[in-house]
Amino acid sequence: MRILYQDKQIAVVEKPAGLAVQGGEGVRTALPEILSARLGQAVFPVHRLDKDTAGILVVALSKSAAALYSEYFREKRIQKGYHALCLHCPEAASGIFRRPLEKKNGPSAGTMQDAVTHFTVEKASPDGAFSLLALRIETGRMHQIRRHLADAGFPIAADDKYGDFRRNREIRRVYGIRRLQLAATSLALPVFSGTEERIQRLTCPLPQHMQDAAAAVFPAGDRLPDG
């Protein structure tokens, strides 16, 4: 697990796919345990990434920093970017999904919440069967990107919850694509140098399983995002 940035308040890491951010039923080891052992101190995740989603994750190094950065997320002062390999391709080169999403749990479960996802098509297969989308979210609803893309007709490849199950079986057989094709690939957040605040921008490349999938479905020689 690569550390992309660290100061006295936070560490920003590149989470591998398959590693849970929180413990729970069926979770043998979660990211905080691994990172805490590596850093020699307690760590506190301040936002979520699904277990099967790879990419950039922020953890706080104290409870006070966790409270501060949780507030930054609520105030939308932290910008997160993603990439997804999707089935089918939007006709527009870029656009916005604004469909409200139903809250899944908690006291207000069942209520509808505003949700906004921006997309840009970075790559498309000649037959339109696959596309690589760059995504940015204004809101942080549960499984927002996965749900918005599925609802719009562009489900993420190998999404076993919201995806096209028949096509998932097909691409597993034909291309060997088994893991969810979604990664958090960029982040911009406030950090402090002494008492001065500045914006730290971080990127990471697509995880290897997404690079392999893209190489399988796009023409040879197409360039992937560097990160």
PASEBA-1860 file (N, C-alpha, C; in nm, 3 decimals):
! residues 227
1> MRILYQDK> 0.086/-0.119/0.000/0.000/0.000/0.000/0.090/0.124/0.000 ~ 0.084/0.199/-0.106/0.173/0.314/-0.124/0.119/0.436/-0.051 ~ 0.207/0.505/0.021/0.171/0.631/0.085/0.203/0.744/-0.013 ~ 0.101/0.820/-0.051/0.117/0.927/-0.149/0.155/1.059/-0.085 ~ 0.112/1.078/0.040/0.137/1.205/0.110/0.121/1.179/0.260 ~ 0.202/1.247/0.341/0.186/1.237/0.486/0.237/1.365/0.551 ~ 0.163/1.413/0.650/0.210/1.522/0.735/0.171/1.487/0.878 ~ 0.168/1.585/0.967/0.137/1.556/1.107/-0.010/1.526/1.131
9> QIAVVEKP> -0.095/1.563/1.035/-0.238/1.546/1.054/-0.297/1.428/0.979 ~ -0.248/1.403/0.858/-0.311/1.302/0.772/-0.207/1.220/0.697 ~ -0.252/1.107/0.648/-0.179/1.031/0.547/-0.276/1.002/0.434 ~ -0.226/1.008/0.312/-0.307/0.976/0.194/-0.242/0.854/0.129 ~ -0.321/0.748/0.114/-0.266/0.621/0.067/-0.336/0.576/-0.060 ~ -0.272/0.484/-0.130/-0.330/0.422/-0.249/-0.381/0.284/-0.207 ~ -0.511/0.274/-0.183/-0.571/0.150/-0.133/-0.583/0.049/-0.246 ~ -0.540/-0.075/-0.222/-0.561/-0.177/-0.325/-0.706/-0.226/-0.326
17> AGLAVQGG> -0.752/-0.272/-0.440/-0.884/-0.334/-0.447/-0.886/-0.459/-0.360 ~ -1.000/-0.484/-0.294/-1.015/-0.602/-0.211/-0.985/-0.580/-0.065 ~ -0.935/-0.462/-0.029/-0.905/-0.430/0.111/-1.014/-0.341/0.168 ~ -1.077/-0.385/0.276/-1.186/-0.310/0.337/-1.132/-0.191/0.415 ~ -1.207/-0.081/0.414/-1.169/0.038/0.491/-1.216/0.025/0.635 ~ -1.323/-0.050/0.658/-1.376/-0.070/0.792/-1.392/-0.219/0.819 ~ -1.380/-0.256/0.948/-1.404/-0.393/0.987/-1.552/-0.426/0.983 ~ -1.584/-0.552/1.000/-1.723/-0.595/0.999/-1.731/-0.743/0.971
25> EGVRTALP> -1.852/-0.791/0.953/-1.874/-0.933/0.929/-1.801/-0.978/0.802 ~ -1.722/-1.082/0.815/-1.649/-1.137/0.701/-1.519/-1.065/0.669 ~ -1.485/-0.959/0.744/-1.361/-0.884/0.720/-1.255/-0.931/0.818 ~ -1.151/-0.994/0.767/-1.045/-1.046/0.854/-0.948/-0.936/0.894 ~ -0.908/-0.854/0.798/-0.814/-0.745/0.824/-0.858/-0.624/0.744 ~ -0.866/-0.509/0.809/-0.907/-0.385/0.742/-0.787/-0.292/0.729 ~ -0.802/-0.194/0.642/-0.693/-0.099/0.614/-0.637/-0.032/0.740 ~ -0.721/0.016/0.834/-0.664/0.084/0.950/-0.565/-0.002/1.029
33> EILSARLG> -0.592/-0.132/1.041/-0.500/-0.220/1.113/-0.365/-0.228/1.043 ~ -0.368/-0.244/0.913/-0.243/-0.256/0.836/-0.164/-0.126/0.841 ~ -0.232/-0.014/0.819/-0.162/0.114/0.816/-0.115/0.156/0.955 ~ -0.195/0.126/1.057/-0.155/0.158/1.194/-0.027/0.084/1.232 ~ -0.018/-0.044/1.195/0.103/-0.120/1.224/0.223/-0.063/1.148 ~ 0.200/-0.018/1.028/0.309/0.036/0.946/0.359/0.170/1.000 ~ 0.266/0.256/1.043/0.303/0.390/1.089/0.334/0.395/1.238 ~ 0.295/0.292/1.311/0.319/0.290/1.455/0.228/0.382/1.532
41> QAVFPVHR> 0.109/0.410/1.481/0.013/0.495/1.549/-0.127/0.467/1.497 ~ -0.225/0.509/1.574/-0.364/0.490/1.533/-0.395/0.576/1.410 ~ -0.483/0.525/1.325/-0.528/0.602/1.209/-0.680/0.599/1.206 ~ -0.739/0.704/1.144/-0.884/0.722/1.145/-0.931/0.758/1.004 ~ -0.989/0.663/0.930/-1.041/0.697/0.797/-1.147/0.807/0.807 ~ -1.144/0.902/0.714/-1.240/1.014/0.719/-1.337/1.012/0.602 ~ -1.326/0.911/0.515/-1.426/0.893/0.409/-1.421/0.748/0.365 ~ -1.512/0.709/0.276/-1.526/0.569/0.237/-1.469/0.544/0.097
49> LDKDTAGI> -1.421/0.423/0.081/-1.404/0.363/-0.052/-1.456/0.220/-0.038 ~ -1.539/0.177/-0.132/-1.586/0.039/-0.128/-1.467/-0.057/-0.126 ~ -1.487/-0.172/-0.066/-1.381/-0.273/-0.057/-1.321/-0.303/-0.194 ~ -1.405/-0.313/-0.296/-1.357/-0.352/-0.429/-1.309/-0.235/-0.514 ~ -1.317/-0.112/-0.460/-1.268/0.006/-0.531/-1.125/0.036/-0.488 ~ -1.037/0.050/-0.584/-0.898/0.083/-0.556/-0.881/0.235/-0.557 ~ -0.766/0.281/-0.502/-0.731/0.421/-0.521/-0.708/0.502/-0.396 ~ -0.720/0.633/-0.411/-0.674/0.730/-0.312/-0.770/0.740/-0.194
57> LVVALSKS> -0.714/0.727/-0.073/-0.793/0.733/0.050/-0.720/0.819/0.152 ~ -0.796/0.903/0.223/-0.741/0.990/0.327/-0.768/0.930/0.464 ~ -0.665/0.921/0.548/-0.683/0.882/0.687/-0.622/0.990/0.776 ~ -0.688/1.017/0.887/-0.636/1.113/0.983/-0.545/1.042/1.083 ~ -0.453/1.117/1.142/-0.358/1.060/1.237/-0.391/1.098/1.380 ~ -0.503/1.165/1.401/-0.552/1.197/1.535/-0.702/1.218/1.527 ~ -0.768/1.213/1.642/-0.913/1.234/1.642/-0.948/1.378/1.604 ~ -0.864/1.473/1.644/-0.892/1.613/1.608/-0.877/1.633/1.458
65> AAALYSEY> -0.776/1.571/1.397/-0.760/1.581/1.252/-0.874/1.510/1.180 ~ -0.922/1.400/1.237/-1.036/1.329/1.177/-1.159/1.419/1.176 ~ -1.182/1.491/1.285/-1.297/1.582/1.291/-1.281/1.695/1.189 ~ -1.160/1.749/1.176/-1.134/1.859/1.083/-1.157/1.815/0.939 ~ -1.099/1.702/0.900/-1.110/1.659/0.760/-1.247/1.602/0.728 ~ -1.315/1.548/0.827/-1.455/1.509/0.804/-1.539/1.631/0.773 ~ -1.510/1.741/0.841/-1.581/1.866/0.814/-1.545/1.919/0.675 ~ -1.419/1.907/0.635/-1.380/1.949/0.499/-1.459/1.872/0.394
73> FREKRIQK> -1.478/1.742/0.416/-1.558/1.664/0.321/-1.702/1.713/0.320 ~ -1.759/1.739/0.436/-1.898/1.786/0.441/-1.912/1.921/0.372 ~ -1.810/2.006/0.385/-1.813/2.139/0.324/-1.773/2.136/0.176 ~ -1.742/2.019/0.123/-1.703/2.001/-0.017/-1.575/2.077/-0.051 ~ -1.485/2.084/0.045/-1.356/2.147/0.021/-1.253/2.048/-0.033 ~ -1.291/1.922/-0.038/-1.204/1.817/-0.090/-1.264/1.765/-0.219 ~ -1.186/1.766/-0.326/-1.234/1.722/-0.457/-1.177/1.584/-0.489 ~ -1.265/1.492/-0.527/-1.224/1.355/-0.558/-1.254/1.323/-0.704
81> GYHALCLH> -1.159/1.258/-0.770/-1.179/1.217/-0.908/-1.163/1.066/-0.922 ~ -1.236/1.009/-1.016/-1.237/0.864/-1.035/-1.223/0.830/-1.183 ~ -1.190/0.705/-1.210/-1.200/0.649/-1.344/-1.279/0.519/-1.336 ~ -1.362/0.495/-1.437/-1.439/0.372/-1.445/-1.437/0.319/-1.587 ~ -1.418/0.189/-1.599/-1.432/0.121/-1.728/-1.576/0.071/-1.735 ~ -1.651/0.123/-1.831/-1.795/0.100/-1.837/-1.835/0.020/-1.961 ~ -1.949/-0.044/-1.951/-2.012/-0.106/-2.067/-2.088/0.001/-2.142 ~ -2.074/0.004/-2.273/-2.136/0.104/-2.360/-2.066/0.240/-2.342
89> CPEAASGI> -2.106/0.337/-2.422/-2.040/0.467/-2.422/-2.143/0.579/-2.436 ~ -2.137/0.681/-2.351/-2.228/0.795/-2.367/-2.209/0.861/-2.504 ~ -2.317/0.913/-2.559/-2.307/0.985/-2.687/-2.234/1.117/-2.669 ~ -2.257/1.185/-2.557/-2.191/1.313/-2.530/-2.049/1.289/-2.481 ~ -1.958/1.378/-2.517/-1.819/1.366/-2.472/-1.805/1.394/-2.324 ~ -1.897/1.471/-2.269/-1.898/1.500/-2.126/-2.040/1.536/-2.085 ~ -2.065/1.532/-1.955/-2.200/1.565/-1.909/-2.212/1.548/-1.759 ~ -2.335/1.556/-1.711/-2.363/1.550/-1.568/-2.482/1.458/-1.544
97> FRRPLEKK> -2.470/1.369/-1.447/-2.583/1.291/-1.399/-2.635/1.359/-1.271 ~ -2.764/1.391/-1.268/-2.821/1.461/-1.154/-2.934/1.383/-1.086 ~ -2.943/1.256/-1.110/-3.055/1.177/-1.060/-3.046/1.160/-0.908 ~ -3.152/1.199/-0.832/-3.153/1.175/-0.687/-3.144/1.025/-0.657 ~ -3.083/0.991/-0.544/-3.065/0.852/-0.505/-3.130/0.827/-0.370 ~ -3.187/0.709/-0.355/-3.252/0.674/-0.229/-3.148/0.640/-0.124 ~ -3.164/0.698/-0.004/-3.074/0.666/0.106/-3.098/0.523/0.149 ~ -2.989/0.448/0.166/-3.001/0.304/0.188/-3.012/0.263/0.333
105> NGPSAGTM> -2.959/0.344/0.426/-2.960/0.301/0.565/-2.968/0.420/0.657 ~ -2.974/0.394/0.788/-2.984/0.501/0.887/-3.127/0.541/0.912 ~ -3.147/0.635/1.004/-3.283/0.678/1.042/-3.364/0.732/0.925 ~ -3.298/0.792/0.827/-3.370/0.851/0.713/-3.368/0.760/0.590 ~ -3.346/0.630/0.610/-3.346/0.535/0.498/-3.477/0.544/0.421 ~ -3.466/0.541/0.290/-3.584/0.550/0.205/-3.609/0.688/0.149 ~ -3.548/0.790/0.208/-3.563/0.925/0.156/-3.473/0.944/0.034 ~ -3.510/1.039/-0.051/-3.432/1.067/-0.171/-3.332/1.179/-0.143
113> QDAVTHFT> -3.209/1.162/-0.191/-3.103/1.261/-0.171/-3.051/1.309/-0.306 ~ -3.025/1.439/-0.314/-2.963/1.493/-0.434/-2.828/1.425/-0.458 ~ -2.795/1.399/-0.583/-2.667/1.337/-0.617/-2.624/1.390/-0.753 ~ -2.498/1.434/-0.762/-2.446/1.495/-0.885/-2.311/1.432/-0.919 ~ -2.302/1.377/-1.039/-2.179/1.315/-1.089/-2.145/1.373/-1.226 ~ -2.025/1.426/-1.241/-1.976/1.477/-1.370/-1.895/1.368/-1.439 ~ -1.907/1.358/-1.571/-1.829/1.258/-1.644/-1.767/1.318/-1.770 ~ -1.654/1.261/-1.809/-1.589/1.290/-1.936/-1.544/1.158/-1.998
121> VEKASPDG> -1.574/1.139/-2.125/-1.530/1.018/-2.194/-1.383/1.035/-2.233 ~ -1.297/0.952/-2.179/-1.155/0.959/-2.212/-1.116/0.862/-2.323 ~ -1.192/0.754/-2.336/-1.158/0.653/-2.435/-1.283/0.573/-2.464 ~ -1.298/0.528/-2.589/-1.412/0.444/-2.627/-1.365/0.340/-2.727 ~ -1.417/0.219/-2.716/-1.383/0.116/-2.813/-1.453/0.148/-2.945 ~ -1.396/0.107/-3.057/-1.454/0.141/-3.188/-1.600/0.100/-3.204 ~ -1.639/-0.011/-3.141/-1.777/-0.057/-3.154/-1.870/0.000/-3.047 ~ -1.816/0.086/-2.959/-1.898/0.146/-2.854/-1.934/0.053/-2.741
129> AFSLLALR> -1.871/-0.065/-2.736/-1.905/-0.162/-2.632/-1.847/-0.126/-2.497 ~ -1.737/-0.049/-2.496/-1.670/-0.011/-2.371/-1.629/0.135/-2.377 ~ -1.623/0.197/-2.259/-1.570/0.333/-2.250/-1.497/0.349/-2.117 ~ -1.396/0.434/-2.119/-1.326/0.472/-1.997/-1.368/0.614/-1.964 ~ -1.432/0.631/-1.849/-1.484/0.761/-1.809/-1.403/0.817/-1.693 ~ -1.372/0.947/-1.700/-1.323/1.022/-1.585/-1.444/1.082/-1.515 ~ -1.447/1.073/-1.383/-1.566/1.112/-1.307/-1.529/1.201/-1.190 ~ -1.616/1.294/-1.159/-1.601/1.379/-1.041/-1.737/1.391/-0.974
137> IETGRMHQ> -1.740/1.375/-0.843/-1.868/1.380/-0.771/-1.877/1.507/-0.687 ~ -1.995/1.567/-0.690/-2.023/1.681/-0.603/-2.079/1.636/-0.469 ~ -2.143/1.520/-0.469/-2.206/1.466/-0.349/-2.146/1.329/-0.322 ~ -2.156/1.282/-0.200/-2.094/1.154/-0.164/-2.195/1.052/-0.118 ~ -2.292/1.021/-0.200/-2.394/0.922/-0.163/-2.338/0.780/-0.176 ~ -2.399/0.689/-0.102/-2.352/0.551/-0.105/-2.359/0.493/-0.247 ~ -2.246/0.442/-0.294/-2.236/0.380/-0.426/-2.284/0.475/-0.536 ~ -2.263/0.605/-0.517/-2.319/0.704/-0.610/-2.276/0.681/-0.754
145> IRRHLADA> -2.146/0.666/-0.778/-2.099/0.650/-0.915/-2.155/0.523/-0.976 ~ -2.150/0.415/-0.902/-2.198/0.286/-0.953/-2.346/0.294/-0.987 ~ -2.424/0.358/-0.903/-2.569/0.367/-0.924/-2.602/0.462/-1.040 ~ -2.536/0.577/-1.044/-2.562/0.672/-1.152/-2.528/0.610/-1.289 ~ -2.414/0.546/-1.298/-2.374/0.488/-1.426/-2.467/0.374/-1.467 ~ -2.506/0.291/-1.372/-2.598/0.182/-1.404/-2.733/0.237/-1.448 ~ -2.784/0.337/-1.377/-2.914/0.396/-1.411/-2.911/0.461/-1.549 ~ -2.794/0.516/-1.588/-2.783/0.584/-1.717/-2.759/0.488/-1.833
153> GFPIAADD> -2.740/0.360/-1.803/-2.717/0.262/-1.909/-2.572/0.235/-1.940 ~ -2.482/0.277/-1.849/-2.338/0.257/-1.868/-2.279/0.190/-1.744 ~ -2.327/0.070/-1.709/-2.281/0.007/-1.585/-2.131/-0.018/-1.586 ~ -2.070/-0.012/-1.469/-1.927/-0.039/-1.457/-1.903/-0.188/-1.482 ~ -1.801/-0.217/-1.559/-1.767/-0.356/-1.588/-1.735/-0.430/-1.458 ~ -1.790/-0.552/-1.446/-1.768/-0.641/-1.332/-1.830/-0.590/-1.202 ~ -1.925/-0.497/-1.212/-1.999/-0.455/-1.093/-2.104/-0.562/-1.062 ~ -2.083/-0.635/-0.951/-2.171/-0.747/-0.919/-2.292/-0.707/-0.836
161> KYGDFRRN> -2.311/-0.577/-0.816/-2.427/-0.530/-0.741/-2.523/-0.450/-0.828 ~ -2.470/-0.359/-0.910/-2.553/-0.272/-0.993/-2.533/-0.297/-1.143 ~ -2.444/-0.386/-1.178/-2.405/-0.402/-1.317/-2.497/-0.489/-1.399 ~ -2.454/-0.514/-1.522/-2.524/-0.602/-1.615/-2.467/-0.742/-1.595 ~ -2.541/-0.826/-1.524/-2.487/-0.955/-1.483/-2.457/-1.046/-1.602 ~ -2.542/-1.043/-1.704/-2.518/-1.126/-1.821/-2.389/-1.083/-1.891 ~ -2.374/-0.952/-1.912/-2.251/-0.901/-1.977/-2.130/-0.925/-1.889 ~ -2.147/-0.918/-1.758/-2.034/-0.946/-1.669/-1.982/-1.087/-1.689
169> REIRRVYG> -2.074/-1.183/-1.702/-2.030/-1.321/-1.726/-1.957/-1.331/-1.860 ~ -2.007/-1.257/-1.958/-1.947/-1.261/-2.091/-1.807/-1.202/-2.091 ~ -1.789/-1.086/-2.029/-1.656/-1.024/-2.029/-1.558/-1.099/-1.940 ~ -1.611/-1.170/-1.840/-1.523/-1.255/-1.760/-1.469/-1.369/-1.846 ~ -1.556/-1.425/-1.928/-1.516/-1.537/-2.013/-1.425/-1.491/-2.128 ~ -1.461/-1.380/-2.193/-1.389/-1.337/-2.313/-1.261/-1.261/-2.279 ~ -1.268/-1.171/-2.180/-1.155/-1.082/-2.151/-1.087/-1.110/-2.018 ~ -1.144/-1.198/-1.936/-1.086/-1.225/-1.806/-1.107/-1.113/-1.705
177> IRRLQLAA> -1.207/-1.028/-1.727/-1.233/-0.915/-1.637/-1.321/-0.963/-1.522 ~ -1.265/-0.964/-1.402/-1.336/-1.017/-1.286/-1.358/-0.913/-1.176 ~ -1.268/-0.816/-1.164/-1.276/-0.719/-1.054/-1.348/-0.592/-1.098 ~ -1.414/-0.529/-1.003/-1.483/-0.403/-1.028/-1.388/-0.303/-1.092 ~ -1.432/-0.242/-1.201/-1.346/-0.152/-1.279/-1.370/-0.005/-1.240 ~ -1.340/0.025/-1.115/-1.358/0.160/-1.061/-1.241/0.192/-0.970 ~ -1.184/0.312/-0.985/-1.072/0.353/-0.901/-1.078/0.502/-0.873 ~ -1.040/0.539/-0.751/-1.025/0.680/-0.713/-0.885/0.723/-0.753
185> TSLALPVF> -0.874/0.812/-0.850/-0.745/0.840/-0.914/-0.692/0.981/-0.891 ~ -0.770/1.070/-0.831/-0.718/1.204/-0.805/-0.785/1.263/-0.681 ~ -0.714/1.356/-0.619/-0.762/1.419/-0.496/-0.699/1.556/-0.483 ~ -0.777/1.652/-0.439/-0.726/1.785/-0.405/-0.783/1.821/-0.269 ~ -0.696/1.854/-0.173/-0.743/1.880/-0.037/-0.655/1.982/0.033 ~ -0.711/2.054/0.132/-0.631/2.150/0.208/-0.533/2.078/0.300 ~ -0.409/2.127/0.305/-0.310/2.080/0.402/-0.241/2.203/0.459 ~ -0.159/2.181/0.562/-0.099/2.294/0.630/0.053/2.282/0.631
193> SGTEERIQ> 0.120/2.393/0.596/0.264/2.407/0.611/0.285/2.510/0.721 ~ 0.309/2.461/0.844/0.306/2.552/0.958/0.164/2.599/0.979 ~ 0.144/2.729/0.975/0.008/2.784/0.989/-0.053/2.819/0.855 ~ 0.023/2.802/0.747/-0.026/2.837/0.614/-0.101/2.720/0.550 ~ -0.220/2.749/0.500/-0.297/2.645/0.431/-0.267/2.651/0.282 ~ -0.256/2.534/0.221/-0.240/2.525/0.076/-0.319/2.405/0.026 ~ -0.337/2.397/-0.104/-0.408/2.284/-0.164/-0.306/2.183/-0.217 ~ -0.316/2.062/-0.168/-0.231/1.952/-0.214/-0.307/1.870/-0.318
201> RLTCPLPQ> -0.248/1.852/-0.435/-0.312/1.774/-0.542/-0.235/1.644/-0.561 ~ -0.308/1.533/-0.565/-0.248/1.401/-0.575/-0.317/1.320/-0.683 ~ -0.241/1.238/-0.752/-0.297/1.147/-0.852/-0.230/1.011/-0.837 ~ -0.296/0.910/-0.889/-0.235/0.778/-0.898/-0.280/0.713/-1.028 ~ -0.201/0.621/-1.082/-0.239/0.555/-1.207/-0.353/0.457/-1.184 ~ -0.413/0.412/-1.293/-0.511/0.305/-1.281/-0.445/0.183/-1.217 ~ -0.518/0.112/-1.129/-0.461/-0.011/-1.073/-0.437/-0.114/-1.183 ~ -0.352/-0.211/-1.153/-0.309/-0.305/-1.256/-0.426/-0.380/-1.318
209> HMQDAAAA> -0.526/-0.416/-1.238/-0.637/-0.493/-1.295/-0.718/-0.410/-1.394 ~ -0.722/-0.276/-1.375/-0.790/-0.191/-1.472/-0.704/-0.167/-1.595 ~ -0.573/-0.156/-1.576/-0.483/-0.144/-1.692/-0.493/-0.268/-1.780 ~ -0.498/-0.385/-1.715/-0.509/-0.510/-1.791/-0.642/-0.516/-1.866 ~ -0.750/-0.475/-1.800/-0.882/-0.477/-1.864/-0.886/-0.381/-1.982 ~ -0.832/-0.260/-1.962/-0.831/-0.161/-2.070/-0.749/-0.211/-2.189 ~ -0.636/-0.274/-2.160/-0.553/-0.327/-2.268/-0.627/-0.435/-2.347 ~ -0.717/-0.507/-2.278/-0.791/-0.615/-2.344/-0.902/-0.563/-2.434
217> VFPAGDRL> -0.964/-0.449/-2.397/-1.084/-0.406/-2.470/-1.062/-0.289/-2.564 ~ -0.951/-0.215/-2.547/-0.923/-0.101/-2.634/-0.812/-0.136/-2.733 ~ -0.809/-0.070/-2.849/-0.707/-0.099/-2.949/-0.566/-0.081/-2.894 ~ -0.474/-0.163/-2.940/-0.335/-0.153/-2.897/-0.281/-0.015/-2.930 ~ -0.204/0.040/-2.836/-0.143/0.171/-2.859/-0.220/0.286/-2.799 ~ -0.347/0.263/-2.758/-0.422/0.370/-2.692/-0.358/0.401/-2.558 ~ -0.339/0.528/-2.529/-0.272/0.570/-2.407/-0.371/0.577/-2.292 ~ -0.328/0.526/-2.176/-0.410/0.530/-2.056/-0.368/0.647/-1.969
225> PDG> -0.455/0.692/-1.876/-0.418/0.800/-1.784/-0.295/0.762/-1.703 ~ -0.201/0.856/-1.688/-0.076/0.828/-1.620/-0.090/0.828/-1.469 ~ -0.171/0.922/-1.416/-0.179/0.935/-1.273/-0.057/1.006/-1.217
END
